[in-house]
Amino acid sequence: MDDGINELLPGMRRLGLGKRRVTATDLTYGAGYTESAGDVRSFPPTGMPARNAYQLIHDALKFDGDPTLNCATFLTTWMEPEAEKLIVENLGKNRVDIDEYEQTERIHRRCLAHLHDLWNGKRGQEPTGTVVVGSSEGIMLGGLALKWRWRERRQREGKDASRPNIVFAANAQVALEKTARYFDMEARLVPVSEQSRFCLDIERAAQMVDENTVGMFVILGSTYTGHYENVRAMSDRLARLQRDTGLDVEIHVDGASGAFVAPFAQPTLEWDFRVPRVASISTSGHKFGLTYPGIGWVLWRAPECLPAGLTFELSYLGGVEKTFTLNFSHPACFLIAQYYQFLRYGRTGYGRIMNACMLHARLLSVALEATGIYACVSDIHRPRGTLGYSEETRLAASDLFAETVAAGEGKSGADPAVNLEFNDGLPEVAFCFTEWFRQKHPGASQAVVSTLLRVRGWIVPNYPLPPDTADIEVMRVVIKEASSEDYVNRLVRDLLWATKTMLDTGVKPLSSALDQPLASSASTSDLAHEIAGSNRSTMSDGEKHSHWKGLLQRIGELRDTQRPEQPKMELLDNGGRKSFYQKTC
Ligand SMILES: *Cc1c(COP(=O)(O)O)cnc(C)c1O
């Protein structure tokens, strides 16, 4: 833990947190309840007035980035006031108490039915699924169900079931690797390449399947670049594999983002329960489900896809309850907010929002490429079937974009037909310097541009692509409901400002400095030492002690003269214990 300046000033502890009786003037900010570094390790010994606690935390959080300008996140950063009202009204409810909160449970069932319908589950069939905290929990449950079914099959056949593996591509989000590791499965990572557009290579994946493969994760919407992996083609390939080898392998779709984008923006794309080998689907309600974190969903194609052993029947508070989540208790308010979004927007509303996101993401892509400085690794702005950046594809993309915008003039944004002309994918723009720019400015660094953008408040991450393609670094912008045309305009302008500033300030020194980012583990005193080296004046512990004692005494005197009504302060030497500074009332 970084103790902040306390490391530099080891004698100083507890500059005043909660040491005094509350007086009327204490209810103002800065009345002495500051968060002293010495206090962060121990549980607060006393409380403080609500107003001070609020202000302290409120102000500390100002150092967080602004969610609205956080281009990195896929998560919902804005909801309507009515949704927020429902959230606040239901903050104290536990989703799992279905007897006490019957109506909340009805909402839960309705949401599951809506998603079963949205993902083309079998008509007339009761949905099998549950609300979860986020996609990670959904992915783990989906992975577990695959593993249990594989194990049951192996045991029935009298075969060894001790070495399960699960196959997915190297562009996987960490939740997939966690699932493999936490539940003792070998993660078989399918290498990605530029040809596979940095995501699942169907043929290589099929080659990695064997009799110990419990199933596959297929990702609808790669976090790295927004590309959709081809669920239909993977399912067809697995069907052929079964004909050739007898291996029967099913798919869990990680639709964290895509399961709420594709049904509205690319409704003809078959990736869901229409595809025979899709056993289960998970998604994040808090991404393009348009709800604040944390909420997610997991649904199975049919009850038989969820092994009975994973379900617990509890007689709980007067009823029988089936549960198959990892966590028991769970906030009800976000489930309620999710239902609000379903009711509020419906298919047309979600359609309008997703199509606007696609449009703005394409606008950003085309604008970036028009600069000559940036090339997109994502493909959503390119004519269907055209992949990768070149001068030719740049022109083709910008021509088609201009055409579709002109043709769409005055039309409602709800028509997804225009998306059919472009490649499928998430409204996410992943981009990097063009080859030309790199050659002209050999030291240019995207990391520096990313850092300079922070000056303007923007959070645009820069990160390497998945293993095997990690020599390419990309910057990423996720376009969300709140990312308007004006937002895109300002982002492009500020990005160019940052790029110019990088060039003006001399690329090399700054970039090599920023190549060593501040590790979160780097302590304040390490930093001071690194900068000042051995020139930094060093004090012995005794010197520090008397130095700080003297200083604090002076502060104390100053306070006493300024606020004569305050109780007198005394310095106590607690027999060598470090908290030698204390006030007595
Ligand atoms: C965000 C994301 C996850 C994890 O989702 P959480 O809701 O944050 O748990 C998993 N997979 C993909 C592809 C994601 O984008």
The ligand as a Gaussian input file, in Angstrom:
#p B3LYP/6-31G(d) Opt

LIG

0 1
 C      -16.871000      -7.006000     -20.585000
 C      -16.656000      -8.337000     -21.133000
 C      -16.646000      -9.456000     -20.297000
 C      -16.801000      -9.329000     -18.800000
 O      -18.048000      -8.789000     -18.509000
 P      -18.432000      -8.233000     -17.060000
 O      -19.866000      -7.861000     -17.222000
 O      -17.549000      -7.073000     -16.826000
 O      -18.213000      -9.317000     -16.072000
 C      -16.483000     -10.687000     -20.871000
 N      -16.341000     -10.826000     -22.197000
 C      -16.344000      -9.779000     -23.037000
 C      -16.190000     -10.000000     -24.499000
 C      -16.495000      -8.492000     -22.531000
 O      -16.506000      -7.445000     -23.364000

